[in-house]
Amino acid sequence: MEILLVAILVAALLVGGFVWWRREQAAREARSLADVRADAQRWYERLGGQVMNLHGDAPAVRQALVDAAERYNAAGSQLEQAGTVQQYRLARETALEGLAYARAARVALGLDPGPELPPLAAAQGAGELTKERQVQVQGQTFKAGPQPGQDTPYYYPGGRYQGRPVPAGWYSTPWWKTALGAGAGVLGGLLIADALFSPAFADPGYEAGYQEGFGDGADAGDQGDAGDQGAGDQGADYGDQGDLGGADQAADFGGGDFGGGDFGGGDFGGGDFGGGDW
């Protein structure tokens, strides 16, 4: 009888311990979800403030603000549908990408760009352009450089095109968008990338940025099967984000509804915009 009572007591303690552990785990998950949701919402609201307050007629300014507004709308949609930590992180990434475009618009306006932003995951190892470039591809001229200009009104915050790193900078056409890639599709885009980022330009940052990205990929590959699985999931998610962010969507600033909240003064967050120089 005593053995039976002891067994019942032990079972009760085990059940109670398991219930307590599950409650603690659920509480930790809820706190983590609330934290990432608040972080994503914070960057989203800052982006809204920038989109509402920045205006300009120069082509580079208008285009950067169009791209910023597109990311603002995309981030808002993602936040509405998000229910997991990863989904909120993707919404944060979209908002940060929009702020990168807003920061570029400030540069084109001749304003202080403000503190640098946290690095974009998609731009890791892509670097930045440090000198002007001009190439001929399939009979067309393509230009790129570190500063906005009449011939380079399209800003790109850095990322990858068909697996190849594309540095942050200003371009004559958004060739990384397949639908606009000089009418030549993926093949044309790759040819443009090969020509623009050839070592023949003797840009010392090219090799540094490329090696940085290559080294990051090698380090990720050494993490083993578990690391590969995690990296694959993350890569797929950011790939989805890239597709959404890179879509060529129209934006009407006059009719757009960016209100509904107090977006503050449009301050930028801390961190590093990062990437090796090109």
C-alpha positions in Angstrom: 0.0 0.0 0.0 2.8 2.4 0.9 4.6 1.6 -2.4 1.4 2.5 -4.3 1.0 5.8 -2.5 4.6 6.7 -3.2 4.1 5.8 -6.8 1.0 8.0 -7.0 2.9 10.9 -5.3 5.8 10.6 -7.7 3.5 10.6 -10.7 1.6 13.6 -9.4 4.9 15.5 -8.9 6.1 14.6 -12.4 2.8 15.7 -14.0 2.9 18.9 -12.0 6.5 19.6 -13.0 5.6 19.0 -16.6 2.6 21.3 -16.5 4.8 24.0 -14.9 7.5 23.6 -17.5 5.0 23.9 -20.3 3.5 27.1 -18.8 7.0 28.6 -18.4 7.9 27.7 -22.0 4.6 29.2 -23.3 5.3 32.4 -21.3 8.8 32.7 -22.7 7.6 32.2 -26.2 4.9 34.8 -25.7 7.5 37.3 -24.4 9.8 36.6 -27.3 6.9 37.0 -29.8 5.9 40.3 -28.2 9.5 41.6 -28.3 10.0 40.9 -32.0 6.5 42.3 -32.8 7.3 45.5 -31.0 10.7 45.8 -32.7 9.2 45.3 -36.2 6.4 47.8 -35.4 9.0 50.4 -34.3 10.9 50.3 -37.6 7.7 50.2 -39.5 6.4 53.4 -37.8 9.7 55.1 -38.4 9.5 54.2 -42.1 6.0 55.7 -42.2 7.3 59.0 -40.8 10.0 59.2 -43.4 7.6 58.4 -46.3 5.1 61.0 -45.1 7.7 63.8 -44.5 10.1 63.5 -47.4 9.3 65.1 -50.7 11.3 66.0 -53.8 11.0 66.4 -57.6 14.5 65.1 -58.6 14.2 61.7 -60.3 16.5 60.0 -57.7 14.4 61.4 -54.9 11.1 60.4 -56.4 12.3 56.8 -57.2 13.8 56.3 -53.8 10.6 57.4 -52.2 8.5 55.1 -54.5 10.6 52.2 -53.3 10.4 53.3 -49.7 6.6 53.5 -49.9 6.4 50.1 -51.6 8.3 48.6 -48.7 6.1 50.4 -46.2 3.0 48.9 -47.7 4.7 45.5 -47.9 5.8 45.6 -44.2 2.3 46.7 -43.1 0.8 43.7 -44.9 3.4 41.4 -43.3 2.7 42.8 -39.8 -1.0 42.2 -40.2 -0.5 38.6 -41.2 2.4 37.8 -38.9 2.0 35.3 -36.1 5.4 33.8 -35.6 8.8 35.2 -34.6 10.3 34.6 -38.0 7.4 36.4 -39.7 7.8 39.4 -37.6 11.5 39.4 -38.3 10.8 39.4 -42.0 8.5 42.4 -41.5 11.3 44.1 -39.7 13.7 43.4 -42.6 11.2 44.9 -45.1 10.8 48.0 -42.9 14.6 48.4 -42.7 14.9 48.0 -46.4 12.3 50.8 -46.8 14.3 53.0 -44.4 17.4 52.3 -46.5 15.6 53.8 -49.5 14.3 56.7 -47.4 17.9 57.3 -46.3 19.0 57.3 -49.9 16.2 59.9 -50.7 17.6 62.1 -47.9 21.1 61.9 -49.5 19.6 62.8 -52.9 17.9 65.8 -51.3 21.2 66.9 -49.8 19.9 66.3 -46.2 21.8 64.6 -43.4 21.0 60.9 -43.8 21.1 60.4 -40.1 22.6 57.5 -38.1 23.3 54.3 -40.0 20.7 51.5 -40.0 21.1 48.0 -38.8 22.5 45.8 -41.6 20.1 44.1 -44.0 20.4 40.4 -43.9 20.0 40.2 -47.7 22.9 42.6 -48.2 25.4 40.7 -46.1 28.7 40.7 -47.9 27.4 42.7 -50.8 29.3 45.9 -49.9 29.0 49.4 -51.5 30.1 51.0 -54.7 33.0 53.4 -54.2 33.5 54.6 -57.8 31.5 55.3 -60.9 31.2 52.6 -63.6 29.9 52.5 -67.1 29.6 49.5 -69.4 28.1 48.5 -72.7 25.9 45.3 -72.7 24.0 44.1 -75.7 24.2 47.6 -77.3 22.9 49.5 -74.2 24.8 51.6 -71.7 24.6 50.9 -68.0 26.0 53.2 -65.3 26.5 52.8 -61.6 28.1 54.9 -58.8 28.2 55.7 -55.1 26.2 58.9 -55.5 22.8 59.8 -57.1 22.8 61.6 -60.4 20.8 62.4 -63.4 22.0 59.2 -65.1 21.8 57.0 -62.0 18.4 57.6 -60.3 17.8 54.1 -59.0 19.1 53.2 -55.6 19.8 49.6 -54.5 20.6 48.9 -50.8 22.7 45.8 -51.7 21.7 42.2 -52.0 22.0 39.3 -54.4 20.9 38.7 -58.0 20.8 35.1 -59.2 23.2 34.3 -56.3 25.7 37.0 -57.2 26.3 39.9 -54.7 25.2 43.3 -55.9 26.6 46.2 -54.0 24.6 49.1 -52.6 24.7 52.1 -54.8 23.0 54.1 -57.5 22.2 52.6 -61.0 21.0 53.9 -64.3 18.3 51.2 -64.5 16.9 48.6 -62.0 18.3 45.7 -64.0 18.1 43.4 -60.9 14.3 43.4 -61.4 13.8 40.6 -63.9 10.8 42.4 -65.6 12.9 45.5 -66.2 16.3 43.9 -66.8 16.9 45.8 -70.1 14.2 43.6 -71.7 16.6 40.7 -71.6 15.5 38.8 -68.5 17.8 36.9 -66.3 20.5 36.3 -68.9 20.7 40.1 -69.5 20.8 40.8 -65.8 23.7 38.4 -65.3 25.6 39.9 -68.2 25.1 43.4 -66.7 26.3 42.2 -63.4 29.4 40.6 -64.9 30.2 43.8 -66.8 29.6 46.2 -64.0 31.4 44.3 -61.3 34.3 43.1 -63.3 37.7 43.3 -61.5 38.9 45.2 -64.6 37.6 48.3 -62.8 40.4 47.9 -60.3 38.2 48.8 -57.4 40.1 47.5 -54.3 36.9 47.0 -52.4 35.6 44.5 -55.0 37.8 41.6 -53.8 37.3 42.5 -50.1 33.6 42.6 -50.4 33.5 39.4 -52.4 35.8 37.5 -50.1 33.7 38.7 -47.1 30.6 37.3 -48.6 32.4 34.1 -49.6 33.8 33.7 -46.1 30.4 34.1 -44.5 29.0 31.4 -46.8 31.8 29.1 -45.9 31.4 29.6 -42.2 27.7 28.9 -42.5 28.4 25.7 -44.4 30.7 24.5 -41.6 27.8 24.5 -39.0 26.7 21.0 -39.9 23.4 19.5 -40.8 21.5 21.4 -38.1 23.1 24.7 -39.2 22.4 23.9 -42.9 18.8 23.3 -42.1 18.4 26.6 -40.2 20.3 28.5 -42.8 18.2 27.0 -45.5 15.0 28.0 -43.8 16.2 31.5 -43.2 17.5 31.8 -46.8 14.1 30.7 -48.2 12.3 33.2 -46.0 14.6 36.0 -47.0 14.2 34.9 -50.6 10.5 35.3 -50.2 11.1 38.7 -48.8 13.4 39.7 -51.6 10.8 38.7 -54.1 8.2 40.8 -52.4 10.5 43.8 -51.9 11.8 43.6 -55.4 8.4 43.6 -57.1 7.8 46.6 -59.4 4.8 48.1 -57.8 3.3 51.5 -58.4 3.0 54.0 -55.5 0.8 57.1 -55.3 2.1 59.3 -52.6 -0.7 61.8 -53.0 -3.4 59.3 -52.5 -1.5 56.9 -50.2 -2.8 56.6 -46.6 0.2 56.6 -44.4 -1.7 58.0 -41.4 -3.3 56.4 -38.5 -0.4 56.6 -36.1 2.2 58.9 -34.7 5.4 58.0 -36.6 7.6 60.5 -34.8 10.3 62.7 -36.3 11.7 60.0 -38.6 14.8 59.3 -36.6 16.9 56.4 -37.8 18.0 53.6 -35.5 21.5 52.7 -34.5 23.6 49.9 -36.0 25.7 49.4 -39.1 24.5 49.6 -42.6 27.6 47.5 -43.2 29.1 45.7 -46.1 32.6 45.9 -47.5 33.4 48.8 -49.9 33.3 48.1 -53.5 
